[in-house]
């Protein structure tokens, strides 16, 4: 039985690798095609002409997005019964693990290690950290799938350039996503739920907490999408709801590809989904967003995590 389970797990992992490579390969081909005949002098010109006020507004949305991420860990700690861990530790674990893990492109490997290094000093073990990683991932998917369902329901043609599906099919997918999230919420609301084995159970959040997870996930995603939106020149006339829908789809594709920060995949999906005449302004906005939302937090998280580790080692030697 154990060998059969291991073989099934290995097949699923192998299938995941194939899907990730396929997504990355298709995205690379699409991005190469999208970047043909681009005037990079004009791209830099658009960056230079972007007002300081708009960049400051984008920074505010980025800060709001990363601020909401800290509640992913806080809710997870409350769910597993570790309410005594202070918020500042949850915020530290969230802000260091998320940008570094996504920047490296190995979320399932890097994120647990960083969280363990932080939480182990507060009495949490390996299994506690594994539960936290699962629950924070659950918040991410609940928020993203809800947002995708709502946006597709309101504008089913927004991602037609990405999935090539007719509007009725996209509407059907939207209804299926929302029904799935609603069913999970009701299921957890009726009684306490857990998954896993008797030896290693994973406690699921209650129904009210699931609603809170969905709300936090939606806020995080909306703030990130708005950070991108304010950087796009007004002359492009891109509807905000269309941007949010394409942004969600691009985020999920980038996550599924396992490339560092979804590089190539996220960019190709945005350029194709929002494409039109004159790609230079959109590429400029994408570069600025990449710097503010991915590169800058990645560097800050590395510095912060390195400083915490150095301080703890120094204190240990003393």
Long-range contacts (C-beta under 8 A, 24 or more apart in sequence): 19-256, 20-256, 20-257, 20-258, 23-253, 23-256, 23-257, 23-265, 24-257, 24-258, 24-259, 24-264, 24-265, 27-253, 27-257, 27-264, 27-265, 27-267, 27-268, 27-269, 28-264, 28-268, 30-268, 30-271, 30-272, 31-264, 31-267, 31-268, 31-271, 34-268, 34-271, 34-272, 34-275, 34-279, 35-271, 35-279, 35-283, 38-279, 38-280, 38-283, 39-280, 42-280, 43-280, 43-283, 43-284, 43-287, 44-284, 46-233, 46-280, 46-281, 46-284, 46-285, 47-284, 47-287, 47-288, 50-231, 50-233, 50-284, 50-288, 54-230, 54-231, 55-231, 55-288, 55-292, 57-230, 58-227, 58-228, 58-230, 58-231, 58-288, 58-289, 58-292, 59-227, 59-292, 61-223, 61-224, 61-226, 61-227, 61-230, 62-223, 62-224, 62-227, 62-292, 62-293, 62-297, 64-219, 64-223, 65-220, 65-221, 65-223, 65-224, 65-227, 65-293, 66-95, 66-98, 66-99, 66-297, 68-216, 68-219, 68-220, 68-223, 69-94, 69-95, 69-98, 69-220, 70-94, 70-95, 71-216, 72-135, 72-136, 72-139, 72-140, 72-216, 73-115, 73-132, 73-136, 75-135, 75-139, 75-205, 75-209, 75-212, 75-213, 75-216, 76-131, 76-132, 76-135, 76-136, 76-139, 77-132, 78-209, 79-131, 79-135, 79-203, 79-204, 79-205, 79-209, 80-128, 80-131, 80-132, 80-135, 80-203, 81-203, 82-124, 82-128, 85-119, 85-122, 85-124, 89-118, 89-119, 89-122, 92-118, 92-304, 92-308, 93-118, 93-119, 93-132, 94-136, 95-297, 95-301, 95-304, 96-301, 96-304, 96-305, 96-308, 98-301, 99-294, 99-297, 99-298, 99-300, 99-301, 100-298, 100-301, 100-302, 100-305, 102-260, 102-261, 102-262, 102-294, 103-260, 103-261, 103-294, 103-298, 103-301, 104-260, 105-258, 105-259, 105-260, 105-261, 106-258, 107-255, 107-258, 108-133, 114-305, 117-305, 117-309, 118-308, 121-312, 127-200, 131-202, 131-203, 134-202, 135-205, 138-204, 138-205, 138-213, 139-213, 139-216, 139-217, 140-217, 141-217, 142-181, 142-184, 142-210, 142-213, 142-214, 142-217, 143-213, 143-214, 143-215, 143-216, 143-217, 143-218, 143-219, 143-220, 143-221, 144-217, 144-221, 144-248, 144-251, 144-252, 145-177, 145-180, 145-181, 146-177, 146-178, 146-181, 146-214, 146-217, 146-218, 147-217, 147-218, 147-221, 147-222, 147-244, 147-248, 148-174, 148-177, 148-245, 148-248, 148-249, 148-252, 149-173, 149-174, 149-175, 149-176, 149-177, 149-178, 149-181, 150-174, 150-178, 151-241, 151-244, 151-245, 151-248, 152-177, 152-245, 153-178, 154-241, 155-239, 155-241, 155-242, 155-245, 158-241, 158-242, 158-245, 158-246, 158-273, 159-245, 159-246, 159-249, 159-273, 161-272, 161-273, 161-275, 162-246, 162-249, 162-269, 162-272, 162-273, 163-249, 181-214, 184-210, 185-210, 185-211, 185-214, 221-247, 221-248, 221-251, 224-251, 224-293, 227-289, 227-292, 227-293, 228-270, 228-285, 228-286, 228-289, 228-293, 231-284, 231-285, 231-288, 231-289, 232-281, 232-282, 232-285, 233-281, 233-284, 233-285, 235-281, 236-276, 236-278, 236-281, 236-282, 238-274, 242-274, 243-274, 245-273, 246-270, 246-273, 246-274, 249-273, 261-290, 261-294, 261-298
